[in-house]
């Protein structure tokens, strides 16, 4: 649910000050813990390290990301896969070709 139009989008002022202090072509990663901050046009071209709860994920901001939240680009969970008989049988079929069995030498 988006924020009300009367209030406007939530943007962290300290983050905007850090971005204004750095140059757009700079390769330094700006660390961000505020996942609920909205991406603004001033952020385009920078690399932000968005915290996912464990580490900072580097996110390169482009024009298509404007209006979205920073947390959308830094996933907090790692999808391993669904279990079951079907997944096991598919896993056996997708063995890489040309691998030799590991045995005693």
FIBAKE-818749 format. One record per atom (N, C-alpha, C, CB): residue number from 0; residue in three letters; chain; x, y, z. Coordinates in Angstrom, 2 decimals, m for minus. Each point is the difference from the previous one (the first is absolute). Glycine has a CB too. Example, Ala and Ser with C-alpha at 12.3 -4.5 7.8 and 13.67 -1.06 7.14 Angstrom:
2
SITE   num   residu   chaine        c1        c2        c3
SITE     0      Ala        A     13.19     m5.69      7.80
SITE     0      Ala        A     m0.89      1.19      0.00
SITE     0      Ala        A      0.90      1.20      0.00
SITE     0      Ala        A     m1.89     m1.17      1.25
SITE     1      Ser        A      1.54      2.22     m1.97
SITE     1      Ser        A      0.82      1.19      0.06
SITE     1      Ser        A     m0.77      1.09      0.73
SITE     1      Ser        A      1.18     m0.63     m2.15
***
This chain:
105
SITE   num   residu   chaine        c1        c2        c3
SITE     0      Unk        A      0.84     m1.17      0.00
SITE     0      Unk        A     m0.84      1.17      0.00
SITE     0      Unk        A      0.89      1.24      0.00
SITE     0      Unk        A     m1.85     m1.25      1.22
SITE     1      Unk        A      1.73      2.12     m2.20
SITE     1      Unk        A      0.88      1.17     m0.05
SITE     1      Unk        A     m0.38      1.04      1.04
SITE     1      Unk        A      0.33     m0.43     m2.42
SITE     2      Unk        A      0.59      1.30      2.64
SITE     2      Unk        A     m0.19      1.10      0.93
SITE     2      Unk        A     m0.99      1.00     m0.60
SITE     2      Unk        A      2.34     m0.30      0.93
SITE     3      Unk        A     m2.98      1.10     m0.09
SITE     3      Unk        A     m1.00      0.93     m0.51
SITE     3      Unk        A      0.66      1.08     m0.86
SITE     3      Unk        A     m1.44     m0.44      2.02
SITE     4      Unk        A      0.70      0.95     m2.98
SITE     4      Unk        A      0.53      1.02     m0.89
SITE     4      Unk        A      0.29      1.29      0.74
SITE     4      Unk        A     m1.26     m1.04     m1.88
SITE     5      Unk        A      0.52      1.30      2.94
SITE     5      Unk        A      0.20      1.21      0.78
SITE     5      Unk        A      1.39      0.00      0.66
SITE     5      Unk        A     m2.49      0.14      0.41
SITE     6      Unk        A      2.92     m1.30      0.08
SITE     6      Unk        A      1.30     m0.10      0.66
SITE     6      Unk        A      1.14     m0.07     m1.01
SITE     6      Unk        A     m1.10     m1.15      1.92
SITE     7      Unk        A      0.88      0.48     m3.03
SITE     7      Unk        A      1.06     m0.18     m0.99
SITE     7      Unk        A      0.83     m1.23      0.31
SITE     7      Unk        A      0.07      2.45     m0.36
SITE     8      Unk        A      0.86     m2.81     m0.52
SITE     8      Unk        A      0.81     m1.20      0.22
SITE     8      Unk        A      1.00      0.20      1.13
SITE     8      Unk        A     m0.26     m0.58     m2.41
SITE     9      Unk        A      0.59     m0.52      3.10
SITE     9      Unk        A      0.97      0.05      1.09
SITE     9      Unk        A      1.40     m0.11     m0.58
SITE     9      Unk        A     m1.65     m1.02      1.61
SITE    10      Unk        A      2.46      2.04     m1.37
SITE    10      Unk        A      1.39      0.00     m0.43
SITE    10      Unk        A      0.84      0.43      1.19
SITE    10      Unk        A     m0.61      0.52     m2.42
SITE    11      Unk        A      1.65     m1.30      2.71
SITE    11      Unk        A      0.88      0.30      1.11
SITE    11      Unk        A      0.87      1.20     m0.34
SITE    11      Unk        A      0.00     m2.44      0.69
SITE    12      Unk        A     m0.08      3.50      0.12
SITE    12      Unk        A      0.75      1.23     m0.28
SITE    12      Unk        A      1.51     m0.21      0.12
SITE    12      Unk        A     m1.96      1.32      0.84
SITE    13      Unk        A      2.38     m2.14      0.10
SITE    13      Unk        A      1.44     m0.26      0.17
SITE    13      Unk        A      0.57     m0.73     m1.22
SITE    13      Unk        A     m0.31     m0.10      2.49
SITE    14      Unk        A     m0.48     m0.78     m3.09
SITE    14      Unk        A      0.44     m0.70     m1.21
SITE    14      Unk        A      0.13      0.99     m1.16
SITE    14      Unk        A     m1.11     m2.12      0.80
SITE    15      Unk        A      0.16      3.04     m0.94
SITE    15      Unk        A      0.08      1.00     m1.06
SITE    15      Unk        A      1.22      0.90      0.18
SITE    15      Unk        A     m2.50     m0.05     m0.22
SITE    16      Unk        A      2.83      0.39      1.46
SITE    16      Unk        A      1.19      0.81      0.26
SITE    16      Unk        A      1.27     m0.74     m0.38
SITE    16      Unk        A     m1.22      1.15      1.83
SITE    17      Unk        A      1.28     m2.46     m1.56
SITE    17      Unk        A      1.17     m0.80     m0.38
SITE    17      Unk        A      0.13     m0.06     m1.52
SITE    17      Unk        A     m0.22     m1.36      2.10
SITE    18      Unk        A     m0.91      1.23     m2.79
SITE    18      Unk        A      0.03     m0.09     m1.46
SITE    18      Unk        A      0.42      1.33     m0.61
SITE    18      Unk        A     m1.79     m1.75      0.07
SITE    19      Unk        A      1.33      2.85      0.49
SITE    19      Unk        A      0.39      1.32     m0.52
SITE    19      Unk        A      1.48      0.29      0.23
SITE    19      Unk        A     m2.33      0.81      0.43
SITE    20      Unk        A      2.91     m1.42      0.61
SITE    20      Unk        A      1.41      0.22      0.32
SITE    20      Unk        A      0.93     m0.82     m0.90
SITE    20      Unk        A     m0.68      0.48      2.35
SITE    21      Unk        A      0.18     m1.52     m2.99
SITE    21      Unk        A      0.84     m0.83     m0.86
SITE    21      Unk        A     m0.27      0.31     m1.46
SITE    21      Unk        A      0.02     m1.81      1.74
SITE    22      Unk        A      0.92      1.41     m2.59
SITE    22      Unk        A     m0.14      0.23     m1.44
SITE    22      Unk        A     m0.76     m1.16     m0.64
SITE    22      Unk        A      2.16      1.33     m0.03
SITE    23      Unk        A     m2.94     m1.08     m1.04
SITE    23      Unk        A     m0.79     m1.07     m0.62
SITE    23      Unk        A      0.83     m1.14     m0.57
SITE    23      Unk        A     m1.67      1.71     m0.52
SITE    24      Unk        A      2.86     m1.47     m0.01
SITE    24      Unk        A      0.82     m1.06     m0.58
SITE    24      Unk        A      0.85     m0.74      1.01
SITE    24      Unk        A      0.03      1.31     m2.07
SITE    25      Unk        A     m0.13     m0.95      3.34
SITE    25      Unk        A      0.82     m0.60      1.05
SITE    25      Unk        A     m0.41     m1.44      0.23
SITE    25      Unk        A      0.30      2.25      1.07
SITE    26      Unk        A      0.67     m3.14     m0.90
SITE    26      Unk        A     m0.28     m1.44      0.17
SITE    26      Unk        A     m0.13     m0.40      1.47
SITE    26      Unk        A      1.21     m0.42     m2.13
SITE    27      Unk        A     m1.18      1.38      3.05
SITE    27      Unk        A     m0.16     m0.33      1.42
SITE    27      Unk        A     m1.44     m0.45      0.27
SITE    27      Unk        A      1.81      1.66      0.62
SITE    28      Unk        A     m1.94     m2.64      0.26
SITE    28      Unk        A     m1.32     m0.51      0.37
SITE    28      Unk        A     m0.48      0.75      1.23
SITE    28      Unk        A      0.51     m2.29     m0.98
SITE    29      Unk        A     m1.70      2.87      0.89
SITE    29      Unk        A     m0.60      0.71      1.13
SITE    29      Unk        A     m0.86     m1.01      0.76
SITE    29      Unk        A      0.01      2.24     m1.24
SITE    30      Unk        A      0.34     m2.50      2.50
SITE    30      Unk        A     m0.74     m0.99      0.79
SITE    30      Unk        A     m1.32      0.59      0.49
SITE    30      Unk        A      2.16     m1.06      0.70
SITE    31      Unk        A     m3.23      0.26     m0.85
SITE    31      Unk        A     m1.34      0.45      0.37
SITE    31      Unk        A     m0.67     m1.09      0.82
SITE    31      Unk        A     m0.19      1.43     m2.09
SITE    32      Unk        A     m0.35     m1.06      3.23
SITE    32      Unk        A     m0.78     m0.93      0.82
SITE    32      Unk        A     m1.49      0.24     m0.16
SITE    32      Unk        A      1.89     m0.12      1.63
SITE    33      Unk        A     m2.27      1.23     m2.21
SITE    33      Unk        A     m1.39      0.42     m0.12
SITE    33      Unk        A     m0.63     m0.62     m1.25
SITE    33      Unk        A      0.52      2.16      1.20
SITE    34      Unk        A     m1.11     m3.33     m1.05
SITE    34      Unk        A     m0.59     m0.72     m1.13
SITE    34      Unk        A     m1.32      0.61     m0.45
SITE    34      Unk        A      1.11     m2.07      0.82
SITE    35      Unk        A     m1.75      2.86      0.03
SITE    35      Unk        A     m1.30      0.57     m0.34
SITE    35      Unk        A      0.13      1.33     m0.73
SITE    35      Unk        A     m0.96     m1.15      1.97
SITE    36      Unk        A      2.16      1.59     m2.24
SITE    36      Unk        A      0.24      1.26     m0.70
SITE    36      Unk        A     m0.34     m0.17     m1.48
SITE    36      Unk        A      1.82      0.64      1.66
SITE    37      Unk        A     m2.49      0.37     m2.23
SITE    37      Unk        A     m0.39     m0.03     m1.40
SITE    37      Unk        A      1.16      0.48     m0.87
SITE    37      Unk        A     m2.42      0.37      0.63
SITE    38      Unk        A      2.61     m0.99     m1.79
SITE    38      Unk        A      1.04      0.39     m0.93
SITE    38      Unk        A     m0.45      1.27     m0.73
SITE    38      Unk        A      0.77     m2.41     m0.29
SITE    39      Unk        A      0.09      3.44      0.30
SITE    39      Unk        A     m0.30      1.26     m0.66
SITE    39      Unk        A      0.92      0.19     m1.21
SITE    39      Unk        A     m0.76      0.99      2.19
SITE    40      Unk        A      0.44     m0.06     m3.09
SITE    40      Unk        A      0.86      0.22     m1.17
SITE    40      Unk        A      1.42      0.45      0.35
SITE    40      Unk        A     m2.05      0.58     m1.24
SITE    41      Unk        A      2.27      0.01      2.42
SITE    41      Unk        A      1.35      0.41      0.40
SITE    41      Unk        A      0.91     m1.20      0.25
SITE    41      Unk        A     m0.98      2.07      0.99
SITE    42      Unk        A      0.41     m3.24     m0.74
SITE    42      Unk        A      0.78     m1.19      0.33
SITE    42      Unk        A      0.47     m0.76     m1.24
SITE    42      Unk        A     m1.30     m0.17      2.11
SITE    43      Unk        A      0.81      0.52     m3.28
SITE    43      Unk        A      0.33     m0.72     m1.23
SITE    43      Unk        A      1.50      0.14     m0.29
SITE    43      Unk        A     m2.34      0.37     m0.91
SITE    44      Unk        A      2.99     m1.49      0.64
SITE    44      Unk        A      1.41     m0.02     m0.33
SITE    44      Unk        A      0.90     m0.35      1.17
SITE    44      Unk        A     m0.50      1.68     m1.70
SITE    45      Unk        A     m0.04     m1.79      2.89
SITE    45      Unk        A      0.79     m0.34      1.18
SITE    45      Unk        A     m0.15     m1.48      0.34
SITE    45      Unk        A     m0.27      2.34      0.86
SITE    46      Unk        A      1.22     m2.85     m0.08
SITE    46      Unk        A     m0.06     m1.37      0.48
SITE    46      Unk        A     m0.27      0.06      1.50
SITE    46      Unk        A      1.60     m0.86     m1.82
SITE    47      Unk        A     m2.73      0.31      2.23
SITE    47      Unk        A     m0.39      0.00      1.41
SITE    47      Unk        A      0.12     m1.42      0.55
SITE    47      Unk        A     m1.56      1.97     m0.36
SITE    48      Unk        A      2.14     m2.11      1.53
SITE    48      Unk        A      0.07     m1.29      0.68
SITE    48      Unk        A     m1.20     m0.12      0.93
SITE    48      Unk        A      2.53     m0.04     m0.15
SITE    49      Unk        A     m3.57     m0.65     m0.30
SITE    49      Unk        A     m1.24     m0.10      0.77
SITE    49      Unk        A      0.12     m1.21      0.94
SITE    49      Unk        A     m1.36      1.06     m1.89
SITE    50      Unk        A      1.09     m0.84      3.16
SITE    50      Unk        A      0.15     m1.04      1.02
SITE    50      Unk        A     m1.17     m0.97     m0.07
SITE    50      Unk        A      1.26      1.59      1.48
SITE    51      Unk        A     m0.97     m2.89     m1.47
SITE    51      Unk        A     m1.07     m1.00     m0.06
SITE    51      Unk        A     m0.18     m0.71      1.34
SITE    51      Unk        A      0.48     m0.30     m2.43
SITE    52      Unk        A      0.12      0.81      3.49
SITE    52      Unk        A     m0.10     m0.62      1.31
SITE    52      Unk        A      1.27     m0.71      0.40
SITE    52      Unk        A     m2.41     m0.25     m0.37
SITE    53      Unk        A      3.24     m0.06     m0.61
SITE    53      Unk        A      1.25     m0.69      0.28
SITE    53      Unk        A      1.20      0.73     m0.61
SITE    53      Unk        A     m1.27     m2.15      0.09
SITE    54      Unk        A      1.12      2.60     m1.33
SITE    54      Unk        A      1.09      0.70     m0.68
SITE    54      Unk        A     m0.58      1.03     m0.96
SITE    54      Unk        A      1.50     m2.03      0.21
SITE    55      Unk        A     m0.64      2.84     m0.76
SITE    55      Unk        A     m0.43      1.03     m0.95
SITE    55      Unk        A      0.10     m0.54     m1.42
SITE    55      Unk        A      0.76      1.82      1.58
SITE    56      Unk        A     m1.86     m1.77     m2.30
SITE    56      Unk        A     m0.05     m0.46     m1.38
SITE    56      Unk        A      0.19      1.21     m0.91
SITE    56      Unk        A     m1.54     m1.94      0.60
SITE    57      Unk        A      2.58      1.97     m1.46
SITE    57      Unk        A      0.18      1.16     m0.87
SITE    57      Unk        A     m1.09      0.06     m1.09
SITE    57      Unk        A      2.49     m0.10      0.43
SITE    58      Unk        A     m3.13      1.26     m0.51
SITE    58      Unk        A     m1.09      0.21     m0.97
SITE    58      Unk        A      0.35      1.23     m0.82
SITE    58      Unk        A     m1.74     m1.06      1.53
SITE    59      Unk        A      1.87      0.88     m2.84
SITE    59      Unk        A      0.25      1.11     m0.90
SITE    59      Unk        A     m1.34      0.61     m0.40
SITE    59      Unk        A      2.15     m1.07     m0.86
SITE    60      Unk        A     m2.36      2.33      1.17
SITE    60      Unk        A     m1.29      0.65     m0.21
SITE    60      Unk        A     m0.08      0.50     m1.44
SITE    60      Unk        A     m0.12      0.67      2.45
SITE    61      Unk        A     m0.96     m1.03     m3.15
SITE    61      Unk        A     m0.25      0.52     m1.34
SITE    61      Unk        A     m1.37      0.66     m0.07
SITE    61      Unk        A      1.48     m1.79     m0.99
SITE    62      Unk        A     m1.84      2.29     m0.16
SITE    62      Unk        A     m1.23      0.79     m0.15
SITE    62      Unk        A     m1.26     m0.81      0.24
SITE    62      Unk        A      1.21      1.42     m1.61
SITE    63      Unk        A     m1.19     m2.70      1.33
SITE    63      Unk        A     m1.19     m0.83      0.17
SITE    63      Unk        A     m0.35     m0.23      1.47
SITE    63      Unk        A      0.56     m1.10     m2.16
SITE    64      Unk        A      0.36      1.34      3.07
SITE    64      Unk        A     m0.23     m0.25      1.42
SITE    64      Unk        A     m0.64      1.18      0.73
SITE    64      Unk        A      1.95     m1.51     m0.06
SITE    65      Unk        A     m2.06      2.66     m0.60
SITE    65      Unk        A     m0.54      1.20      0.65
SITE    65      Unk        A     m1.45     m0.26      0.41
SITE    65      Unk        A      1.54      1.50     m1.35
SITE    66      Unk        A     m1.87     m1.20      2.59
SITE    66      Unk        A     m1.34     m0.21      0.53
SITE    66      Unk        A     m0.15     m1.27      0.81
SITE    66      Unk        A     m0.83      1.26     m1.92
SITE    67      Unk        A      1.78     m2.18      1.79
SITE    67      Unk        A     m0.03     m1.25      0.77
SITE    67      Unk        A      0.74      0.19      1.31
SITE    67      Unk        A     m0.13     m1.36     m2.13
SITE    68      Unk        A     m0.02      0.39      3.03
SITE    68      Unk        A      0.70      0.02      1.28
SITE    68      Unk        A      1.35     m0.70     m0.14
SITE    68      Unk        A     m2.21      0.01      1.25
SITE    69      Unk        A      3.19      0.40     m0.45
SITE    69      Unk        A      1.33     m0.62     m0.07
SITE    69      Unk        A     m0.03     m1.47      0.40
SITE    69      Unk        A      1.00      2.23      0.50
SITE    70      Unk        A     m1.89     m2.60      0.41
SITE    70      Unk        A     m0.09     m1.38      0.47
SITE    70      Unk        A     m0.44     m0.98     m1.06
SITE    70      Unk        A     m0.49      0.91      2.21
SITE    71      Unk        A     m0.12     m0.43     m3.28
SITE    71      Unk        A     m0.45     m0.89     m1.07
SITE    71      Unk        A      1.17     m0.59     m0.77
SITE    71      Unk        A     m2.08      1.34     m0.18
SITE    72      Unk        A      3.25     m0.73      0.25
SITE    72      Unk        A      1.15     m0.44     m0.78
SITE    72      Unk        A      1.04     m0.75      0.82
SITE    72      Unk        A     m0.39      1.93     m1.49
SITE    73      Unk        A      0.12     m2.14      2.76
SITE    73      Unk        A      0.90     m0.74      0.88
SITE    73      Unk        A     m0.82     m1.05      0.73
SITE    73      Unk        A      1.55      2.01      0.27
SITE    74      Unk        A     m1.49     m3.24     m0.75
SITE    74      Unk        A     m0.84     m1.06      0.54
SITE    74      Unk        A      0.50     m0.45      1.37
SITE    74      Unk        A     m0.55     m0.73     m2.33
SITE    75      Unk        A     m0.40      0.42      3.22
SITE    75      Unk        A      0.36     m0.40      1.36
SITE    75      Unk        A     m0.01     m1.52      0.17
SITE    75      Unk        A     m0.94      2.14      0.82
SITE    76      Unk        A      0.37     m2.84     m1.76
SITE    76      Unk        A     m0.08     m1.47      0.09
SITE    76      Unk        A      0.62     m0.62     m1.23
SITE    76      Unk        A     m2.08      0.16      1.40
SITE    77      Unk        A      2.69     m1.32     m1.22
SITE    77      Unk        A      0.62     m0.72     m1.10
SITE    77      Unk        A     m0.88     m1.18     m0.36
SITE    77      Unk        A      2.32      0.72      0.72
SITE    78      Unk        A     m2.84     m0.74     m1.95
SITE    78      Unk        A     m0.86     m1.09     m0.44
SITE    78      Unk        A      0.87     m1.18     m0.41
SITE    78      Unk        A     m1.79      1.63     m0.75
SITE    79      Unk        A      1.63     m2.76      1.41
SITE    79      Unk        A      0.78     m1.19     m0.28
SITE    79      Unk        A     m0.74     m0.87     m0.99
SITE    79      Unk        A      1.04      0.10      2.27
SITE    80      Unk        A     m2.32     m0.26     m2.12
SITE    80      Unk        A     m0.80     m0.82     m0.90
SITE    80      Unk        A     m1.02     m0.78      0.78
SITE    80      Unk        A      1.90     m0.15     m1.59
SITE    81      Unk        A     m2.92     m0.31      0.89
SITE    81      Unk        A     m1.02     m0.82      0.63
SITE    81      Unk        A      0.46     m1.45      0.01
SITE    81      Unk        A     m1.82      1.60     m0.75
SITE    82      Unk        A      1.47     m2.30      1.80
SITE    82      Unk        A      0.39     m1.40      0.11
SITE    82      Unk        A     m1.04     m0.92     m0.59
SITE    82      Unk        A      1.29      0.56      2.04
SITE    83      Unk        A     m1.09     m1.84     m1.87
SITE    83      Unk        A     m0.96     m0.97     m0.47
SITE    83      Unk        A      0.59     m0.94     m1.03
SITE    83      Unk        A     m1.79      1.63      0.46
SITE    84      Unk        A      0.98     m2.60     m0.89
SITE    84      Unk        A      0.46     m1.01     m0.94
SITE    84      Unk        A      0.29      0.60     m1.37
SITE    84      Unk        A     m1.32     m1.71      1.24
SITE    85      Unk        A      0.51      2.66     m1.67
SITE    85      Unk        A      0.18      0.59     m1.33
SITE    85      Unk        A      1.32      0.76     m0.07
SITE    85      Unk        A     m2.51      0.17     m0.28
SITE    86      Unk        A      2.83      0.58      1.31
SITE    86      Unk        A      1.24      0.77      0.02
SITE    86      Unk        A      1.21     m0.92      0.02
SITE    86      Unk        A     m1.19      1.87      1.19
SITE    87      Unk        A      1.11     m2.98     m0.46
SITE    87      Unk        A      1.11     m0.94      0.05
SITE    87      Unk        A      0.23     m0.66     m1.35
SITE    87      Unk        A     m0.48     m0.40      2.42
SITE    88      Unk        A     m0.60      0.03     m3.11
SITE    88      Unk        A      0.16     m0.65     m1.30
SITE    88      Unk        A      0.52      0.98     m1.04
SITE    88      Unk        A     m1.85     m1.58      0.58
SITE    89      Unk        A      1.47      2.84     m0.49
SITE    89      Unk        A      0.52      1.00     m0.92
SITE    89      Unk        A      1.47      0.28      0.28
SITE    89      Unk        A     m2.28      1.01     m0.19
SITE    90      Unk        A      2.68     m1.09      1.42
SITE    90      Unk        A      1.39      0.22      0.38
SITE    90      Unk        A      0.90     m1.08     m0.54
SITE    90      Unk        A     m0.77      1.16      2.04
SITE    91      Unk        A      0.30     m2.42     m2.10
SITE    91      Unk        A      0.80     m1.10     m0.52
SITE    91      Unk        A      0.17      0.12     m1.51
SITE    91      Unk        A     m0.80     m1.46      1.87
SITE    92      Unk        A     m0.23      1.95     m2.55
SITE    92      Unk        A      0.06      0.13     m1.46
SITE    92      Unk        A      0.94      1.11     m0.43
SITE    92      Unk        A     m2.33     m0.87     m0.13
SITE    93      Unk        A      2.50      1.87      0.96
SITE    93      Unk        A      0.80      1.16     m0.40
SITE    93      Unk        A      1.45     m0.12      0.42
SITE    93      Unk        A     m2.05      1.38      0.15
SITE    94      Unk        A      2.60     m2.61     m0.03
SITE    94      Unk        A      1.41     m0.19      0.33
SITE    94      Unk        A      0.85      0.49     m1.16
SITE    94      Unk        A     m0.55     m1.97      1.49
SITE    95      Unk        A      1.65      2.66     m1.19
SITE    95      Unk        A      0.87      0.45     m1.09
SITE    95      Unk        A      0.67     m1.17     m0.70
SITE    95      Unk        A      0.38      2.14      1.23
SITE    96      Unk        A     m0.28     m2.06     m2.52
SITE    96      Unk        A      0.60     m1.06     m0.80
SITE    96      Unk        A      1.52      0.08      0.11
SITE    96      Unk        A     m1.97      0.01     m1.59
SITE    97      Unk        A      2.64     m1.14      1.52
SITE    97      Unk        A      1.45     m0.03     m0.02
SITE    97      Unk        A      0.66      0.00      1.36
SITE    97      Unk        A     m0.17      1.13     m2.13
SITE    98      Unk        A     m0.56     m1.29      3.18
SITE    98      Unk        A      0.64     m0.05      1.31
SITE    98      Unk        A      0.29     m1.46      0.34
SITE    98      Unk        A     m1.18      2.12      0.76
SITE    99      Unk        A      2.34     m2.33     m0.20
SITE    99      Unk        A      0.39     m1.36      0.36
SITE    99      Unk        A     m0.37     m0.26      1.44
SITE    99      Unk        A      1.88      0.05     m1.65
SITE   100      Unk        A     m2.26     m1.28      1.99
SITE   100      Unk        A     m0.31     m0.32      1.39
SITE   100      Unk        A      1.25      0.09      0.86
SITE   100      Unk        A     m1.88     m1.48     m0.74
SITE   101      Unk        A      1.70      1.96      1.96
SITE   101      Unk        A      1.12      0.13      0.93
SITE   101      Unk        A      0.26     m1.35      0.65
SITE   101      Unk        A     m0.53      2.44      0.42
SITE   102      Unk        A      1.68     m2.98     m0.61
SITE   102      Unk        A      0.34     m1.29      0.59
SITE   102      Unk        A      1.41      0.03      0.58
SITE   102      Unk        A     m1.53     m1.14     m1.63
SITE   103      Unk        A      1.94     m0.01      2.13
SITE   103      Unk        A      1.35     m0.08      0.55
SITE   103      Unk        A      1.01     m0.06     m1.13
SITE   103      Unk        A     m0.87     m1.17      2.06
SITE   104      Unk        A      2.02      1.77     m1.81
SITE   104      Unk        A      1.06      0.00     m1.02
SITE   104      Unk        A      1.10     m0.93      0.35
SITE   104      Unk        A     m0.53      2.31     m0.54
***
